[in-house]
Amino acid sequence: MIVVKVGGSEGINYEAVAKDAASLWKSGQKLIIVHGGSSETNKIAEALGHPPQFLTHPGGLTSRLTDRKTLEIFEMVYCGLVNKRIVELLQKEGVNAVGLSGLDGRIFEGKRKDAVKYIENGKIKIHRGDYTGSVEKVNTALLNLLLEAGYLPVLTPPAISYQGEAINTDGDTAAALLATAFKAEALLLLSNIPGLLANFPDESSLIREIPAARVGDPQYMSVAQGRMKKKVLGAVEAVQGGVGRVVFGDARIEQPISAALAGAGTVVR
C-alpha cells in the first residue's frame, strides 16, 4: 500500500499526479490518494465575500478559522471542485476512482475542539465555535471494500466528529493516520516544493534524508518553518507507527509519485 497526499497550494500538477497514479495502479500497485485544496478555497472564499482568516497559535503554527460559512466553502471546494477534478483526471486515464470526503462512511473520524487558543497582539486568547478537530480513527473496512472491488479511493477532509458534525482537519495528519492504519510501505507528501529546504526558498538546499530517531537535531527541526514543522513531526510519528518511509516530494514535476518513491525529495525513515 502507498498513500499519496497531494497538497492544495499553487503550482500542483494534478494531471501528472493522475497519470503517474494510473500507471502504478494498472501495474498492480495498491494506492489511496488524499488531497487538499487550500489555494482554491482562499480564492473562492474571497470571491464569495467571506475571505479566509487564520489564527496563529502558541508555538507558531497557524490554522484556518473555520466558522460555519467557511466550513461550507471548504466543503464546496475540497469535496466538490478539487476532489472531482482529480477523479475526472483518473477516469480519463482508465482508473475507476471514487471520490469521498472524511464525512462519507466516517472515513476520517475524530474530536471537534471545544476551544482553540491563539495569539493576538502578544496575548493568548480563546476562540470558541470553531469547526475544527483532529482525526483519531480511520474506517479501513470501507476503504478495503473499495480497494478489493477495484476502485481507487480519492479522499479529502473534512472529517466527521463523534457527534456527527463536519470538522476541518489537517490533511497531512489524516493521511499519516491512514498510512499508519494500513501499515503502508510509503507515505508520500507531495507539494509545490521539492522537500524540506535548509534555506527556504532556495531549492538547491534540499535536505535529502531525516533519520526518524534524530528528528530533533538542530539541522532538521530548526529549518522546518511553519506548517513544515508539523509535517516533519507527523512523518516521524508515521514511521514510528509502522509506515515504511515518508517522502516529501515535488508535485510540480512529471511522474511525481514515481520520483518520490525513487527517493527524490526528503526521505524520513
N, C-alpha and C positions, 0 to 999 in steps of 0.2 A: 504494500500500500504506500502511495505517495500522496501527501496532502499539499496542494498548491494554493497559497494565499496570494491573490493579486491585489495590490494596493489601488487606491482610488485617486491618486494625485495626477496632476497634469503630465502628459507625455507617455502614458502607458500604451503599449502597442497590443491592443486586445486581439487584433487579427493574428498576430504572430503567436500569442499565447494559445489561441484556439487551434491554430494549425498544428502547433507542436503537441498540444494535449491530444488532439485527434490522432496524430501519428503514433504516439505512445500507446494510446487506448487500443488502437487497431492491432498493435503488436502484442497485446495481451497484458499490458501494464494496468493494474488497478489504480484508479485516481479518484480523488474528490477535490473539487475546486471550491475555494471560499474567496469572496471578493469584497472590496469596499466601494466607495463612491463619494468621497468627501468633497472633491473639487466640483463635481456636478451638483451636489447638494447645495454647496455655497452659492453657485451661480443661480440656481432655481429659487433658492430662498430669497436672494436679492431681488430677482425678477417678480416674486410674489409679494414683495413689500414686507418681508419678515426676515431681515438679514441675520446671518449667524452671529451668535455671541459665544465667547469662550471664557472659561473660568481657569485661573491659574491657582493650582493647589499648593499647599505646603510641600516642599520638596522639589517644586519647579515644574511638575507635569501640568499639562493643560487638557481640558476636555470641553466638548460642546455642551453648552447649556441647552437642555432638552425639555422645553415645555411641551404641552400637548400639540400645539400648532407645528412646532419644529419636528416633533415625532412624526406627524402626518406627512410633512415634506420629506423627511428622511425615508419613510416607507415608500412614498411615490418614486423616489429616485433609486434607492437601493433595491427594493423588491420589484419595482417596475422597470424603469429605463435601463439601468445598468445590468440587472440580472437577465432581462430578456434579450439585451444586446449580446451578451456572452452566449446564452442558449442558442440564439439565432446563428451566431458565427460557428458554433459547434455543429448545429444541424446542417449547415452548408457544407461542412467537412464530412458529413455522413455519420456523425455520432448522435445517438438518441439521448440527448441531455435533458435533464429535468431540473428546472429552477425552483428552489424553495427558500423560504426565509427560516430563521430560527423559530418563528412562531408556529410554522406548519408541523404538526405532529410532535410539538415540543422538542424539536431537534436540538435547539440550544435553550437550556433552562437554567434559571438562577434567581438570585435575590435582588429585588429592587432596593436601592439605597434609600434609607429613611431621610438622610440629610447628607449634604455634600459640603465639606469645608473648602473655603477658597480664600485667597488673599486679595484685599483691596486697600490701596493706599497704605500698605505696610501692616494692615491689621487682618487677623484671621476672622472670617465671618462664616455664617452657616446659611446655606441655601436649601430650602425645603420645596417639595413639589416637583422635583426633577424626575423625569422618566429615564433614569439610568440604572445600570446594575452590572453584575458580573456573572459570567457563565460558570456554572458548577457541575452541570450534568449534560451529557450528550446522548441522544436517542440512537445508539448504534444499531438497534434492532431494525428500525425503519430504514436506515441507510443500507444495511446489509440486504434487506429485501429488494431495494432498488438495484444495488450492485449485482446481486445474484440473478436478477431478471434482465440484466444487460443495459441498465440505464446509468448514465454518468451524472451524479448529483452536482449541482452548482448552487452553493449555499451563500447566504448573506445574513448579517444582522438585519433587523433587531432580534433579540431573544425574547423568551416569554418568562414572566416571573412566576413564582409558585402560586401567586394569587390570580394568575391568568391575565396579567397586564403586559403589553408590549414594552420592552425596555431597550434603549440604546445601549449597546455594549461594544467593547473593543474587539474588532475583527481578528487582530493578530492573536489575542488571548484565546478567543474562541477556536481559532484554527489550531493553536498549540494544544488545547484541551482535546480537540478532535483527534489530532495526530497521536496524542498520548493514549487515548481510548482505544485506538486501532493498533497501538504499538508499531506505528508507521516506520518504514525503512528511512524515509526522509520527510522533513517539513521544509518547504521552500517558501520563503517570504520575498516575493518579487515586488519591486517598487521602481521609482524613477531615478534611483541612484544605484551604483554598482555594488554597494555593500556598506560596511562600516568604514568611514573615512577618518584617518588620523588628523587631517587638516581640512575639515569641511569648509567649502565645497570642492576642494581640489581632488578630482577623481583619481589622480595618479598616486594619492596617499592611501589607497585601499589597503586595509588590513586583511590578509588572506585567511588567517585562522585564529580562532579563540578557543583555547582548551577550556572546557566547561569548569574544570577544577581550579582554574586560575582567572576566572572572570573578574574577580575583584582587584586584580593587578592594575596599577595606575595606567599602563599603556592601553588598557581596554576601556574601563569604565570612565576614566577622566575625559575621554574623547567622545563618548556616547552622549550626545546632547539631546534634550527634549524627549520626544517620543521614542527616539532610538534607544535611550537608556532602558525604557520599559520593554522594548522589543528584545534587547540583548538578555535581560533578566528572564523574560518569558522563554527565550530559546534555551537557556541553561536549564530551566525547570523542565522543559520538554525532554531534553536529553537525559536528565536525571530520572524522568518518568518512564524511560524506555524507548524513546524515539532514537533511531539510529544516528541521525545527524540533522542539523538545521542549517540551511544555507540562505543568507541574504543575497539575493540576486537581482539582476537588471531586467526589468520588464519592457525596456525600450528597444531591445535588440531582436533580431531574428532568432528563432529556436531558444527562447529564454529559459524554458524548463530544462531542455537537454543540456544547455550550457551550465545551469546551476547544478544539475546532477553530476556533471563532469568536474565540478569544483570551482567554476568561475564565480567570483564573489567572495563573501566572507563565510567560512565554514565553522560552525560550532559543533564540537563533538567531545 
